[in-house]
Amino acid sequence: MKLNRFFVVFLFFTALTFQQCGVYSFTGASLSPDIKTISIDNFYNDSGGGPANLSQLFSEEVRDYYQRNTSLSLVPSNGDLLLEGSITGYQFTPIAPQASGTDATVDRAGQMRLTITVKASYVNTQDDTFDFNNRSFSFFADFDANQDPAAVENQLIDEITEKIILDIFNATVANW
């Protein structure tokens, strides 16, 4: 009984110590205590594809993710951290060929893939060893070719952008 109580108290103080040091957080972000602000510019859609509001949706999702998972304050410009970029690829591609079985019917794809590519640049004004320029982040999602792409497009975009934003977050403040 005393051992369990000691263990619980030990874990509590260990967690409190990590939380107070400012270098580590339980979200995975590892930032210097000197870094207080971040500026995230709009990610423009240079891909020529996707919904008209894709740029706005992606930019807002990036800002929201950083605000939820760090203690950084979002500022319009001149933040301690700077993040900018553009959506450079938005492509539907047929995959998984499916034979029709007859010469009279054309073979077709059994599945389709939506791939989104984002290029981002990151500047850490406190430590330039973490900076990168025009780094490419890409992810895809597959769906049945019998489905109307317009019917599943928003769901696919949400799924893909969530993964791209996590990759960008890990490459910037989580240093993974």
C-alpha positions in Angstrom: 0.0 0.0 0.0 2.8 2.4 0.9 4.7 1.5 -2.2 1.7 2.3 -4.4 1.2 5.7 -2.7 4.9 6.5 -3.1 4.7 5.6 -6.8 1.7 7.8 -7.4 3.3 10.8 -5.6 6.6 10.2 -7.6 4.7 10.2 -10.9 2.8 13.4 -9.9 6.0 15.3 -9.1 7.8 14.0 -12.2 4.9 15.1 -14.4 4.8 18.5 -12.7 8.6 18.9 -13.1 8.4 18.2 -16.9 5.4 20.5 -17.3 7.2 23.4 -15.5 10.5 23.2 -17.3 9.1 24.7 -20.5 11.2 22.6 -22.8 9.0 19.5 -23.0 5.3 19.2 -23.3 3.1 16.2 -23.4 1.9 17.1 -27.0 5.5 16.4 -28.2 6.4 20.0 -28.8 9.9 20.8 -27.6 10.4 24.6 -27.6 12.8 26.9 -25.8 11.1 28.9 -23.1 12.3 32.0 -25.0 9.9 31.3 -27.9 6.5 32.8 -27.2 5.0 33.6 -30.6 4.4 32.1 -34.1 3.4 33.7 -37.4 1.6 31.5 -39.9 1.0 33.0 -43.3 -1.7 31.9 -45.6 -1.0 28.8 -47.6 -1.9 29.6 -51.1 -3.3 27.1 -53.5 -0.9 26.9 -56.4 -2.0 23.5 -57.5 -4.7 24.5 -59.9 -7.1 22.0 -58.3 -9.3 21.5 -55.3 -12.2 23.5 -53.9 -12.0 27.2 -54.1 -11.7 27.5 -50.3 -8.9 24.9 -49.9 -6.3 27.5 -49.2 -8.4 29.2 -46.5 -9.4 25.9 -44.9 -5.8 24.5 -44.8 -4.4 27.8 -43.4 -7.0 27.9 -40.6 -6.4 24.2 -39.7 -2.7 24.8 -39.4 -3.2 27.8 -37.1 -5.7 25.9 -35.0 -3.4 22.9 -34.7 -0.5 25.0 -33.4 -2.8 26.9 -31.0 -4.2 23.7 -29.6 -0.9 21.9 -29.2 1.5 24.6 -28.1 1.5 27.5 -25.7 2.5 29.8 -28.5 0.6 33.0 -29.2 -0.4 33.5 -32.9 0.7 36.9 -34.2 0.1 38.3 -37.7 3.9 38.9 -38.4 7.4 38.9 -36.9 6.8 35.9 -34.6 9.6 34.0 -32.9 8.7 31.2 -35.3 7.6 31.8 -38.9 5.7 29.3 -41.1 4.6 29.8 -44.7 3.9 27.7 -47.8 1.6 26.7 -50.6 -0.5 23.8 -51.8 1.5 22.7 -54.8 -0.3 19.5 -55.7 -3.9 18.3 -55.8 -4.4 15.2 -58.0 -6.9 12.4 -58.5 -5.2 9.3 -59.9 -6.7 6.0 -60.9 -5.1 3.0 -59.1 -5.8 -0.7 -58.7 -6.7 -1.6 -62.3 -9.7 -3.9 -62.6 -10.1 -6.0 -65.7 -13.5 -6.0 -67.3 -13.2 -9.6 -68.5 -14.4 -9.0 -72.0 -13.0 -7.3 -75.1 -16.3 -5.3 -75.5 -15.9 -3.5 -72.2 -13.0 -1.2 -71.3 -10.8 -2.1 -68.3 -11.1 0.5 -65.5 -9.7 1.5 -62.1 -11.1 -0.2 -59.1 -9.9 2.6 -56.8 -9.0 6.2 -57.0 -6.5 8.2 -55.0 -6.5 11.8 -54.0 -3.0 13.2 -53.3 -2.3 16.6 -51.8 1.2 18.1 -51.7 2.2 21.1 -49.6 5.5 22.9 -49.7 6.4 24.8 -46.5 9.2 27.0 -45.2 10.0 27.4 -41.5 12.2 29.9 -39.7 13.0 29.7 -36.0 14.4 33.1 -35.1 16.0 31.8 -32.0 17.8 28.8 -33.5 18.3 28.5 -37.2 19.5 24.9 -37.1 15.8 23.9 -37.3 15.0 26.1 -40.3 13.9 24.6 -43.7 12.9 26.1 -47.0 10.4 24.7 -49.5 10.2 21.3 -47.8 7.6 19.0 -49.4 4.9 17.3 -47.4 2.5 14.9 -49.2 -0.2 12.5 -48.3 -3.0 10.6 -50.0 -6.3 8.8 -49.4 -7.9 6.1 -51.5 -11.6 5.6 -52.3 -13.7 3.3 -54.4 -13.8 4.3 -58.1 -17.6 3.7 -58.1 -18.0 6.6 -55.7 -18.5 10.1 -57.0 -15.3 12.0 -56.2 -17.3 15.1 -55.3 -19.3 13.2 -52.7 -16.2 12.1 -50.8 -13.8 14.9 -51.6 -14.4 16.9 -48.3 -13.9 13.9 -46.2 -10.7 13.0 -48.1 -9.4 16.5 -47.8 -9.9 16.5 -44.0 -8.2 13.2 -43.7 -5.2 14.2 -45.8 -4.7 17.7 -44.4 -4.8 16.3 -40.8 -1.8 14.1 -41.7 0.1 16.8 -43.5 -0.4 19.2 -40.7 0.9 16.6 -38.2 4.0 16.1 -40.4 4.6 19.9 -40.6 4.1 20.2 -36.8 6.6 17.3 -36.2 9.2 18.9 -38.5 8.9 22.3 -36.9 8.2 22.4 -33.1 8.4 18.7 -32.3 11.8 18.3 -34.0 11.1 14.7 -35.1 
